[in-house]
Amino acid sequence: IVVLSVMTTIGMELRWHQFIELLEAPRIPILGSIIHTLCFPAITALIILGTTTLNYPLSDATIIGMLLIAACPSGGFSNILALVARANLPLSVLLTSVSSILSFVTVPIFMAAFAFFMADLNEPIRLPVSETLLQLLILVLLPIGLRMLIRFKHDQWVTRHLAKAQNVGQLALYV
């Protein structure tokens, strides 16, 4: 409920023209998507290789968890932090959305590659990709999209109630 509340508040903050502006100059969204999609898994794999080379013991569960986190799309919490910090919220939401859409392809590819290169693990790498991505869709993209639609249709009402919605969302988050 807390995540849905905060995501709807984020949706109330956004306007379609903000995304159009980002897409008209796509260099930063493309660069951000490439960095997140490729660099995080590569850096994580290098960290794991480095720690195992130095004979620092990592459990299979730790290795799989690190690889899974690196391969997964950016989460809605980055949007919450962007909202609280008054950072570029449309860019954060766009990167989260692109990351989520790409993850239908990238997560299975990365997990298969990790399983191949980390073949000496005692435990197999398994991930319920469809279920995980469906939850992301329901918890992040749907509430944001619905509130953006409501803002598009009823901008004055949303503008009047935005501060209260932000306060409720932040209070719920902190609780």
N, C-alpha and C positions, 0 to 999 in steps of 0.2 A: 504494500500500500504506500509505503514511504517513497519507493522508487517511482511508482506511478505518479504520485503527487508532485515530486520534483520534476519529473520529465514533462508533465503537463505545464508546469510553470515555465520550463525552458521553451516549450512550444509557444507559450503566450508572448515570449520575448521576441520571437522571430517573425520576419516578414519575407515573402517570396522574393522581393527585389534584392534582398541581401544575398541570396543564393545565386541569383542571376548575375549580380556584380562579380561574385567569386568565379563563376563559370566563364564570364567574359574575359577574365585574366586568369587562366587556369594554372599558371606556373606554380604557385604556392600550394594549392590543393593537390596537384599531381606530385610535386616533390614530397609533400607530407605523406601522401599515400605510399609512394615508393619507399621512403625511409621506414615507415611503420611496417610495411609488408615484407620487405627484404632484410633490412638492417637488424631489426630486433631478433629474428630467428638466427641470423648469422652470428651476431654478437653473443647470444646465449650459447650457441654451439661452441664458439671459441672459448667462452668462459668454462664450459663443462670440460672441453678438451684440455684446457690449461690446468684446471684443478685436478683432473685425473692424471695428467702427465706429472704433476708435482706430488703425486701419491696422496692427495688429500681425499679421504674417503667420502664419497657421496652415495647415498642410498639410491636404489632404482626409483623409488617413489619421488625422491627429490629431483632426480634427473628428468623423469617424465613430467613432473609438475613444472619445472623450469621451461622445458621445451613446449609444453602445452600452453603456458601463459604467453610465451614469445610468439607462438603461431596464431593465437586467437586474435580476433578483431579487438580494436580499442573499445573499451566499455563506456557505458553511459556516465560513469563517475567522472570521466574527463570532462564531460559536458557540464556536470554539476560544479566542478572546480572552475571551469571557464566562466560560468554564471556568477559564482561567488566572487571571483577575482575581477570581474568586469573585463575579461579578456575577449578575444574575437569569438563570440559564441557561434555565429553562423559557420565560421571555418571549423570549429570544433565539431559541430553537428555534421557538417559535410564530410569531414574526415572519418568520423564514426560510421556514417552511412556507407561511404565507399568501402571502408574496411570491412564492414559487415557483409556487404554484397560480394566483395571479392573472396571473403572467407569460405563461401560455399565451395570454391575451387582451391584456394590456397591452403586452408587448414588440412584437408585430406592429403594434399601433395606434400606439405611439410611433415606431417606426421608419418607418412610412408617413407620419406627420405630420412627422417630421424630414426625410424625403426631399422632401416637398412644400414645406416652408418653406426648406429648404436646396437649392433646385433648381439653384443655380449651381455645385454641386459637379461636378468632372470625373469622379468615380468614383461608381458607384451604391452605395447602402447595401444590402448583402445580409447576411442572418443565417440560418444553419441552425437555426431555432428548435427544431424537434422534436428534433434531435440534441443540442443544447445542454441542453435541459430534461431529456432522458432521462439524460444524464450527471449532471446535478444530482440527479436522483432516485436514481440508483445510488450516487453518492458520498456523499450527505448523508442523504436521508430514509430510505432502506432500512436502512443500518447503525444509525442511531439508533433506528428503529422496532423492528428485530430485537432490539437490546440491551434496549430497554424491555420487550419481551415476555419476554425471558429473565429480566430482573429481576422482572417480575410473577410468573413461574412459580417462580423459584428465588432469592428475595430474600436469604436467608441466605448462599448461595454467592457471590452478587454482592457483598454487603457485605464478606465476608471477602477477596475478591480485588480490590476496587475500588482501593485504594491502589497495588497493584502495577500494575494496568492503567493507572492515571494516570501513573505513573512511566515505564512503557514508551512510552505515547503521547506524553508530553512529550519524552522522549529522542529518539524517532523524529522528532518535529517539529523539534527543535533541530538534529539531524544533517542 
